[in-house]
Structures are given as C-alpha cells and as structure tokens.
Amino acid sequence: MAQKNQDKGVTGPVPVVDSPDRVRNVVLVGHSGSGKTTLVEALLAVTGTIGRAGSVSDGTTACDTDPAAVKQQRSVALACAPVFHNNVKINILDSPGYADFVGELRAGLRAADAALFVVSSVDGMDAATATLWEECASVDMPRAVAVTRLDHQRSDFSESVSECQRVFGDNVLPLCLPLYDDDGESVRGLIDLVSQRILDYSDGHPPTEREPDAEHLPAIEDSRNTLIEGIIAESEDETLMERYLEGEDIEVETIIADLEKAVARGHFYPVVPVCAETQIGLDALLDMLTNAFPAPLEHSLPAATGIDGSPRAPLACSAEGPLVAEVVKTTIDSYVGRVSLVRVFSGTLRPDTPVHVSGHGMAERGHPDHDADERFAHLYSPLGSTLREVPFCVAGDICAVTKSVVAETGDTISGKDAPLLMAPWEMPEPLLPIAIVAKTRSDEDALAKNLGRLVSGDPTMRLERNAETHQLVLWCMGEAHADVVLDRLRSGGVDLETEPVRVALRETFASQSRGHGRHVKQSGGHGQYAVCDIQVEPLPRGSGFEFVDKVVGGVVPNNYIPSVEKGVRTQMERGIVAGYPVVDIRVMLFDGKAHSVDSSDAAFQTAGSLALKEAAEKGTVTLLEPVDEVTIRVPDQFVGAVMSDMSSRRGRVLGTEPDPTTTERTLVRAEVPATELVRYLVELRAMTSGSGTFGRTFVRHDPMPAHLAEQIKKEITARHG
C-alpha cells in the first residue's frame, strides 16, 4: 500500500464527490466461489478505473492483495473498490463469502446502503447466503441479484432464477434474459425485458442495440408480463394495475420509475445476468446500481448518542451537518501500518482537522472503552493495495485513513467540540478456541505486541488468558479464520505453535473423609508447631465452600482457627488431585494442637493445607466438568443428525422449536459438557453443509465419567513430569 506505487495499473480518476446524492454504497454478498471478486475486477476494468481486470497497484488482483487471501485462494477481508458510472460514485464493498469471515461481511453491511447478492449460474447458492438474505430483509435493506459465470458450459440461468425465487421469496425477477448464440449454449448478449431491445456483445463492449428477432418475441412476452406485473404491484399508483389489466400499454418511463422506487424501498429484487469474462451485462448492472439502489440520503442512519449515552437528535446525511463517521474496518499494512476504512454518515471529514475518536469497547474481547482526540494528516480513496489521496470525504462516502493511534474497528469519529458515539453493530460470538504458545521469551513479547494489533482490528476475535489452565487462547470464527490469524502472527516475526485446548475443570469430594495436618519444624532455635484434624464432606452442586469450627476445649486457640481456614482455602485454589480448584465441600475443624511459643498463623495455614491433602488421599475425589446449554439453529433436514450427534457427545436434548425468525429452520436446545464443544463449530458446519450455527451459555458443573477423569489425571501427570 505504499504511496509511491499509487498510480501503477490505475487509469481512472481519483473518485471524489461533493454531494451524497452522487454516491452509492453497495456490498457484494455470496458464497465463496460465486465470482464476487472477479465481478468487481470486471466492473473496475469496464469503467476504466483500471487498465485490465486483475491489475491494481502491484499487478495482483483488485481485492485479494492480502497474502492470507493468496494462500487460502479466497477473499478473507472486506475490500473497497470505487468506480464512476454516469457521474455517480459506486463504492463496491467486496465481502468474503466464507463463513469464518462473517465479521468482514457485517462490516460491509454496516457501511453499505444496499446489497448485491452474487449467485453462480453453475454452483447455485449455499444456506449461508439464504440466511444473509433474511438478515438484510429484517432491516429492509434494498437487494438485487447478479447471476454470474454465464460463459461456463454448465451454466443454467433459468434454474438459477428459479432457485433464487425458491430461497429468497417473491418479487425476485429478471430484468434481462441471456441471448444465446446459434449453438444454444454460448451467450452473446442480453434481452432487455423492459425496453424489449437486444443488447448484442458479439463485437465486444459496449453492446450493439437492436430490435429483437421474431424467435425472441414469445420469451420476451412471457417474462416481460411477469416482470411488469411484479413492478406494478409495488407501484404507488393504485390505478396502474387496473390500467394494465385492461390492456393499456404502460409507458417504459413509468415502469422504470416504479421499478427504481420499489428496489430502493427494498420491496422488489431485480436479477441481472452478467459475465465478467466477456463483460456481458456489466453496463446493465451498473445502470441498475446507480439508478435503482438508493443514495445515502434515502437510507436511514444508525442512532448516535453523546459519549456518556445521553440522547441526541437523529442523524441526517448532510455534508453540512455535524461530523459523524465510523471505522468499519482496521487492518495492519506491512508498509503503511494501521489502515482504517471509514464510512462518513454526516458532515465532511477533512485532513488535518482535529476530531474525536470514541469506542464502546468490548472488554471481554480485548477492546476497552476509549475516548481521545486525533488528527488525520491525509485521507485516501482505497483501491486494492492502492491508496489515492483525496481532499475530503463527504457524508455518505467512504475513505481510508492511515497511522491512526486510537481508531479501532467500530469506533466513532466525530467533531472534537461535539463528540458522539454511534450505536454498535452486532458481531457474532467466536466459538472455536485455539491455544497458542510462544517458543521463546522474545517471542512472547512479539506475540503480545502483534496480538494487540490484530485484536484491535478484528472484533470477531477474542483473546483469553486462562488463569486456571495457564493457556493463551484465541477464540476464532473457524479454522480458516484461525489460519489467517496464525499466519499474520508468524509473518510479524512470532515463532509460535499450537497445543490442545484444555477446559477448566473443578474438583470435589465424592464422599466424606478425614485429614490430619501436622506441621512441626525446628530451625535456628525457632520452632513451627501446628496440628489440626478436619473432616471433609461433599455439598450439593453450586453450594460453594463452608468452614465449620467444632473445636472443643481450646485445643486450637481461637486466633488460629481462621488460619486453618485460610490454609484450606489456599489448597482448594491449587487443587488436590489434578490442579483444578476444589468446590462444593464443607470442612469441619474438630481437633488439633498448639504450642504456647512455636505456634503461628503461618504454621496453622500449612497444617490446614496438609490436612486437606491427606483427606483427599484417603477419600474419593472426582473431577467436575462445566456443562453448557447450547442453542443450535439448523435447517429442518439436519435436525435428526444434530440430535443424534448430541447423544454421542454425552449431551441431553432439552427440546426443539421452530425458529421464530424464519421458516424451514429449527432451534435445538441441549445441555452438553464443555469438553465436547471444543471443536463443535467445525463439526457442526461439516454436518450441516455450513448452514448450522449455535450459541452457548454456562449452566453448571457435573461429575465427569470416571474413565475420562482418569485419562485427564494421567495427561496432567505426564505434562508435569
């Protein structure tokens, strides 16, 4: 991203606009392999932004310059690619299609005002894409569909449209149909159903426009009637449908105007066939993005409050309004350092102007609350690995800032004299733990530094330093996400390795037992003398710890009884069999001895500790494992497999119920030992073709089966020599 290479491979002008009505923010959504990035590159080339598809800055692809993306052969991060069409700037936000990088997708949805779903005419779509459609529908985000890869020999546009209608619902209708060559397979153009014209790309782009041939008329009539009826049904003119049914020929201008209004309101979803390789349909797609998708002025803005949470008036997308912007994504570039993608919602962001940066923070994920003033020396228009400097960024537009000291993903940028805080967007909980170990002391320092930078830019990652298992655990969105994080740590100079994740267990007594603690020493004329006898008995789960004084006759002086309790508590924290904390026991002190000179607080603490250890040796100690309640959300056809799998994990199914947010999905609730959930995210996705999700909450601790407890004890013994 070095500025010295900013013009290499880029032929178009730096996109700068001074009015929100000249901006469209569109996020591309679709599964990995649907052709999103290829489509973006084709749009960049056809608009003259780059010389050819795949040539931005350093000669790599427009969006996948990240080494992690190159290694995984798929997009792993959100990329912004601005293009100009008909004097309108379209900020195309290319989001990863793989489930592990859903945080990048959520960032794209936050920055965008509309979503373009990219569906492969060869491979169809996955269940995750259908779920995202439902998510966009819940907030009335305008949507359209681009059906790609028309040039493939297995391409089937009609089936793709039918699948979209089955999955996405009503009002998903094509604006154009593919025009096939004489062989009936290769596509050489489009049939525009609204204008009833042929767009012929036989001689390349732009197409030649002409009247349809006679053989095309039946297909045009049937598809056009369906399209017109769908558009008119959403028209604000209630007389239009009646006029149409009476046979009146509705003007094309009226149809287009109603189409654009219906799309902008999120009530109608046009389908455009495109082919990135031959550039077929790209102009039609660009026309749809600029004319039918809403400008930022037409899209509701997130709520904002004072930094203390005090209410504020709703924001308006105005270049003259108070400055309110948001960091939708932060990355670390090896040359520039921290690069933040910023969506401006109100006002105008200018370089060298003091601003205030504030963040909600997520302490549990390593993001503390923060508020600080900052000044951005430069603003840039991002394009792949290229940053092109711009003089300002107006409300509704997207820009990049570099070398911010404070700004993290999700932070609000506002005026220094009137700081505000935008409502946060929802991020999914990371559910795959990865335990990492630095190989040397110097690697530990580098690991801490690099982890802080990565966590600050990725709200879908959580860092946990488990005091009980003594492991450093990264909670990630999946294996691919974990691979990217580990690669970035290693490329930052950290030599590390992973190890199996250990679940924090508990220990308790399964039966009553007695222990004798004797601490008697003579050293340098000073003695230590303490003797105590205790009885330990188990308590019901969740009861905690009770200490009972049953000493008779003052054999243990009153001032040393708290010392015995302290020694017992200290040993409980250290563990007595496997090194895990002891819970749910009652300890009764019933006898002991003291010396008038040599007894001390420290001596009785040691005696209490020894007494508990002896009681453990004489009695039966069992391990307790945490049990979580999980709620699993899956398509109906996978319910049986999920419930059967729960049984194999020693789980107890509590029940099932229809998913209230959508049809054809079921919620399965179960209680499962946490030790069985370490890799459940990966296994659930494999079991449900990537469509299953789950959440978990701790419920209680239950005794671990004896054979598993013995196995863990052996592992601990081996680990500690």
N, C-alpha and C positions, 0 to 999 in steps of 0.2 A: 504494500500500500504506500510505498514511498512516493512523495510528491514529485520527485524528479522524473518518474515514469508516467506522469498523469495523462499525457496526450497520446501515448503509444497505443495504436489499434483503435482509437476513438475518433470518429469522423464528424459526429453530430455536435451541435452547440451544447454548451452547459445549460441544462434546463433550469430556468429561473422564471417564476411568475410573480405577479404583484397583486393578485386577486384570488380569493378562494374559489370563485366560480370557474376558474381555469384549471382546477386540479381534480383528478380522480385518483382515489387510493383503493387499489384492488389487490386482494390476497388470493393467490392460487392455491387451491386445495385439491388433494388427490393422493392416492396411494403411491408408494414408491414404484417407479417404473411406468407411470401413466403418461410421462412425457412432459411434465411441467417445465423443467429446466430447458429442455430442447425447444419448447414453445416460446419461452422467454427470449432465448437467443435469436430465434427466428424473428420475433417482433422487434428486437433491437436492430437486426440487420435490415428488415424491410422498411423501418422508419429512418434509416440512415444514421442511427446512433453509433453503430459500429460498422466496420468495413465488411465483415462477413460473420456469419454465425460461428461462435467459438473463439472469437478474437477480441479479448479485452485485456488491456494493460500488458501483461507479461506473456500473452499468447495462449493462455489457458482459457477455460470456459468463462462465460459471463458471470455465473453464480457460484460455481464449485471450485474456487481457488484455494479453499481450505485443504491442507494436506490430509486432514482426517477424512474429508469427503472423498478425496482421491483414493485413499487406502480402502475405504469401505464401498467405493463405487456407488455412492448415492449421496444426496444432499443431507447434511447434518445440521445446517444452520439457516436461519432466515436471511435472505438476500434481497436487497432493494435495487430495482432496475428501472430508472425513469426514462420514459420516451415521450416525444411530442407527436401529436396527431391532430390535425385541424386546429392548431394553435391551443391545444389543451395538453397539459402535462399529465401523463398517467404514471403514477408510482406503482409499478408492478412488484408486489411482495411475494417472492418465490419461497414457499414454506416446505420443509421436509415432509415427505409422505410416510416415513416410518414412525410407528407408534412411540418409539423411545424418545423422539424429539418433539413431543407434543407441546413442550414449553415454548419452542420456537414458533410453532403454529399458533398458540394462544397469543403470543406477542404480535404475530401478523394480523390476527383477528382484531386485536386492540387498535392497531394502527390503521386498519382499513375501514372503508365505508361500505364495501361490497365484496362479495366472494365469487370467484370464478372457479367452479368445480371442473377439474380436468379428468376426463374419463377416456380410457383407451378403448378404441373400437376393436381391439384384438383381445385384451385381457379382462375387459369389464371393470368392475369395481370391487372393493373389499368392504367388509362390515364396518370398519372404522370410518370410511367415507360416509356411509349412511348415517352413522352416529353424529358426525360433524354437521351434516345437513340439518339434522334435528336440533343441534345446538344453535346453528345460525337462525333457524326458524323461531326458536324461543325468544330471540331478541329482534325479530323482524328484519334481519339483515338481508338486503337485496342479493339475489343469487342468479347466476346463469351457468350454462354448461357448455364446455368446449369438448367436442368428441375428436380425439386425435388419432394419428397413425393411419390415416385413410389409405396410404400407399402400401400398406402391408397386405400380403396375399391372403391372410386370414381375417382381414378387416370386415366387419359387418355393422354398418351404420344403423340399419333398421333395428337390429337386435339390441344395439347399444341404447337407442332411444327407448325401446320397449323396457329395457332393464331400468333405465332412469325413471321412467314413469311408474314402474312397479315399486321401486325403492323410495323415490323422492315424492311420489304422490301426484296429484292433479296439477294442471297448468304447466307441465314440462313439455314444451312443444318446439319442434324445429322451425327456425326462420328460413333455412335453406336446406336443399337436398343435394347430395353428391350427383354430379353429372358424369356418367361412366362413358368410357371410350367404346369403340366398336367391339372390343373383346369382352365387354361386360364386366371387367374386373378392375382395370386401372381407371383412376379418377382424373379427369382433365378439366373439371370446372364445377360450378355450383348452379343450382336453380334457385333463384331468389323468389320465395313464395309471396312476398308482399308486393313487389314490383312486377312479378311474373316475367322476369327477364333472365337470360342466360349469361353467366359470367364465365367466359372461356379462357383458361390459363394455358392453352396449348402453346402459345408463343411466349409464355413466361408472365411475370408480374410487371405492371398491373394487367388485369384481365381485359379481354375484349368483350364488350357488352352487346347483346343482340336479342332478337325475338326468339322465343322457343320454337323448336321444330314440332311438327304435328304429333309425333310419337310421345312427346313430353307432356302434352296437354292433359291426358287423364290423370297422371300422377300429380301434376300441379293442382288440378281441380280438387281432388280428394283431400290432399294435405293442406291446401290453402283454405278450404272451407273449415276444416278443423281448427286451423290456426286463427282465422278471423273470428270464429265463434268464441274461442278462448279469450281473445283480446277484448272483444266487445262485451263479454260477460263481466269484465273488470272495469268497463268504462264508467265514468261518472255521468255520462249522458244516458239516462234511463230509456230514452226513445230509440237509441241506436239499434238495439237488438230487434225491436219491433219492425223498424225500417228494413233491417237486413233480412228478417224472415219473410217480409212481404216482397222480397226480390229486388230491393233497391241496391244499386251498386255503390257501396260506400267509398268515398274518396281515399286514395292511398295516403294523402297527407293526414287525414283524420285517423286512419288506422295506425300510422306511425306515431302520432302524438299520443294516442291512448296506450299504445304498446310501451312507449317510454315512461309514461306515468305509472303504469302497472308494474313495470320492472323496478322503478325507483322506490315504489311503496313496498316492495317485497311480496307482491301478490301474483306475479307472473314470472316464469323462468324460461327464457329463450334458450334454444340449443343451436349452436353454430358448429358445423363440421369444419375441421381445419387439418392441414397437412403441413407440418413445419418444414419438411424437406423440399417440397415443391412450392411452398408459400401460398397454396390454395386456401382461401377463406380468411387469410390474415387481415386483409382490408375490411372485410365484413365484421370480423371480430373487433377490430379497433373502432369501427363506427359504432358498434353496439356498446363498447366500454365507455366511449365519450358521450354518446347521445342518451343511452338508456340508464346507465349507472348514475347514481346521484353525486352531485358535488358535495363537498364537506358542509356547505351551507344548509343542505337538506337533511343532514344526518344528525340525530341527537348526540349530544356530547356527554361524557361521563360527569358525574357530580363532583364538585370541589368544595372543600371547607377551608376554614382557617387552619393553620398548623396545629392549633390547640383543639381542633374539632368543632369549632364554632361554625354555625351555618353561614352560607354565602348564597348570593343570588345565582340562578342557573347561568352557565357559561353560554356565550354566543360566539359563533365562528366569525369574528371580525378582525380585520388587520389592525384596526384602531383600538381594539379592546385591550383589557389588561393581559399581560403576558402569562399564559399558562401552557406549558408543554410537558411532555412525558418521555422519559428514557424507556423505549420499548425493548432495547436490546443493547448489551455491552459485551464487547469482545476484546481480546488482547492480541494485537498485531505485533509480529516479531520486529518490525521496523519502526512503526509509529508509536506503539504502546497501546494504551486504552483507547478504543474507538466506540463511541456511543451513537446509536441510531435514535433520532429524536423526532417525534410527531408533535407539531405545534397545533394546539387546539384553538387558542385565542391569542390575539396580539401579533407582534412580529418579533422574532428573535434576531438580534444583530450581534456581530462580533464586537469584542472589546467593550461590552456593556455589562456592568455588574448585575448578576442575577442571584436568586436564592435557590438552593437545592435542598429538598426535604424528602424524607422517605419514611414509610410506615415501619419498615424493618420487619424481619421475621427472626427473632432471636433463636428459635429452635432450629433454624436452618443456617444460622451464621450471619444473618443480616440485622444488625442492631438499628434502632431508630437513629436518625441523624438529621441535623439541620446546619447548613453552613452557606456562606456567600462564596461565589466563584465568578470568574470572568473567563469566557471562551475567546481565545485570540483569533480563531478562524472558524468559519462554517464551511461545510463541504456538501456537494451533491455526490452521493456514493454510487458507484457503478462497478460491480465486481470487486477487483482488487485496486480499483482506481478511485481516488478522491479528487474532485474538481472543485476548486474554491468558488464560493458564491457570496454575494454581498449581504444577503439577508435571507430569512426563511419566513414566509407569510403564514397566517393562520390557515390550517388545512393542509399544509405542505409537510414534507419530510426532509430532514437533512441529517448530517453527521457532524459530531464534534469530536475532537481528539484531546488526549492527555488530560482529561478531567481528573482531578484529585479526589472528588467527592462522589460524583454521579454513579449510581448503580442501576441495574435493570429495575424498572418500576418506579423510579424516583420522579418527583415533580420538579420542574424548573419554572420559576415564576419571578415576578418583579421583586427586586430587593426591598422596596418600601412597602409592598403589599403581598407578602408570601402566602401561598396557598398550597393545599395538599389535595391531590385527586384521589378519588375512591380507587382502591386497588382492584385489579382483575384477578379472577380465580385461577389458581395454579393447581394442578394435580399433585397428589402426595407421592413422593418417590417411595417405592416399595421393594426395591432389590438392594440388599446390603452387600458391600464389598469391603473386606478388611484388608488394609494396606499396611506395609511395613517398610520403613526406610532402611537401607542396608548399612549405612554408616551414620555417625553423628553429624557430619557435614550434610549428608542427605536429609537428615531430619530438619535442619534449618532451611534448606532449599524447599523441602516439602511444605513446611509451614507457610513460607512466603508464597509459593505457587498456588497452594490450595486456597489461600485467602483471596487471591485474584480470581480464581476460577469460580469460587462460590459466590463472590460478589456479583458476577455477571450471569449466573445461572440459578434462578430461583427454584428450579426443579431438582436441585441437588441439595442434600442435607448432610452436614458433617457432624459426626458424633464421636466424642472421646469417651468411651465407656469405662467408667471408673471400676466396674466390677470385673469385666473380662479383660481390662487393660488393653483393649484394641482400639485402633483408629478406624472408624467405619464410615465409608461413603455410601449414602443412600442414593441410588440412581433410578432412572426410569426404565432400565432394562439393560441387557447385555451390550447392545450396540452403544448405548449412552455411556456405559461404564468403560468400554473400549476406547471411546473418544477421550474421555477424561484422563484415563491412564496414559494414553499416547501423548496428550498435551503435557502431562506432568513429566513424562520421560523426555520429551523434546525440550522442556525447560531445564534440563540438566539434573533431574532427580533419578537416582538409581533406586528402584523400589521393586517389591514383589508383593503378591497377594497371599493370603492364607485363609483357611476355612473360617467362616464367621461363627463365633461362639455365642450362644444365647445365655443371658444372665439368669442363672437358676437360684434357688433358695434351698436351705437345709432345714430340717426339723427332726424332732424326736418322734418316733412312731410308738414308743412305749415308755413307761415310767422307768427311771434309772437313778442310781445314786453315784455321787462322786466325792472323792476325798482329795482336798488340796493342801499340800504341806510344803511350805517354803521356809527352810531353816538354813542359814548360812552364817559363817564366822569369817570375818576378813579384817585384818589390821586392828583387832581389838573392838571392832564394831560389828554387832550381830544383826541379823534379819530373822524375824520369827513371826510366822503366821500359819495357822491351821484352820481350815474350815471344812464343814461337811454340808453338802447340798443334796436336795432331791429335785430331779427334773421330771416334769410330766407334760405331755402334749396338750395343746389347746386347739379349739376349732379353728379352721382356716380363717385368716383375717383378724384374729384376736390380738396379734402383736406379742408383747412381752409383759409378763408380770413378775415382780420380785416380792417375796413374802418373807418377813422376819419371824421365825419361830424359835429364836434362841431363848433358852431358859437359864436363869441364874447368872447372867452376865459373863458367860464363858468367852463370848466375843464382845468386847466393850462397844457401847452404842456408837462411839465416834468412828469405829472401824467397819461397821455394818455397811454404810454407803460405799466404802472402799471395795468390799466384796462384790457389791452390785456393779460397780464400775469395772472391775476386772472381768466379771461375767459378760457385761455388755461389749467390752473390747474384744473378747474372744468370739462373741457372736458375730461381730462385724468381720473378723478374719476368717470365720468358718472353722469347722471342726473335722470335716472329712474331705471335702473337695475344694475348699477355699471360697465357698459362697456364703453369704450372710445367713445366719440362723434366725428363724421367725417362729411365731406361734408356740411359745413354750412358757411354762410357769416354773420359776426356780425358787425353791424354798430353802433358806439357810436355817438349819436346825441344831448345829453343834459346831464347836471349834475350840481353839486355844489361843491365848495371847501371852506375851511376856511383858512384864512391867517396864522393862528397859528397851528390849530389842525389837518390839513390835512397831510397825509403822504403816502409814497409808499405802506406800508402795508395796510393802510385803503382803498386805491383805489383798491388794489388787492382783498380785501374781498368784496368790493362793486361790482366789476366785476363778482365775483363768484356768489354772491347773485342775481344779475340781470339775469344771465343765468338760474339759478334755477327757478326764477319766470317766465321767458319766457317759460320754459318747462311746468310749471304748467298751464299756460294759453293756450299754444299751443298744438299741436299734435306731440308726439314723437313716432317714430317707431323703432323697432329693425331690424338690418341688419344681415343676416347670410352669412357666407362665402360659395361660390359656387366653386366646383372643377370640372375640366374636367377629366373624367375617361376614360381610355382605357382598355377595358375588352377583354381578349383573351380566347375564348372558342371553343370547338368542334362544328361543324356546327349544330348538332342536338339540341344544347341548345340555339341557337341564339334567337328563338322566346320567350322562357321562360325568358331570360335575358332582352330582350327589354320590355316585359310586366312588369317585376319587376321594371324596371327603371321608368315606368309611375307611379307605386304605391308609389315610393319614391319622387314624385314631380320632377323627372328628365326629361330632354329634350334630346332625342336621336338625335345626330348630323349626324349619318350615320354609315354604315358598309362597310367593305372592306375585301378581302381575306388576311389572314396572310401571309406576304411575306416570312416568314422563314420556312413555312411548308404547306402541303396540309391538307385539311379537317378541317381547323380551321379558325375562323373568328374574326376580330377585331371589336368590337362595341364601338363607341365613343359617350359619352353623357356628359351633364352638370348636376350635381346633388348637392343639398345642402349638405354641410359637416355634418350637423346634422343627415342626413340619412345614413351616411357612417361609423358611429362609429363601428358597428358590421358587416359591409358588407362582410368582408373577410370570416367570419364564415358562413354567409348565402349564399354567392356565392358558397362556396365549397359544402354545402348541396344541392344546386340547381343543381350543375353540376357533382355530384359524385366525387368531389375532383379534377376535371380537370380544373376548371376555375381559372384564375389569373387576376389581374388588377393592374394598376398604376394610380396615381392621381397627379394633379398639381392645385394649386390655380389659379382661374380666376378673381373673383371679389366678391363684396358683393351685395346682393339683399335684398329687403324688405322681412321680414318674414311674413307669413299669420297672420292676427290679432288674430285668436284663439290660435295659437301656441305661439305668443308673450305674450298674457295674461297669458297663462299657465306657461311660464318661469318666468314672473314677480311674480306670486303667489309663485312659488317654491323658488325664491330668498328671498321674504319676509318671508316665513316660515323658511328658513335656517338661516336668521339673526334675527329671533325673532320678 
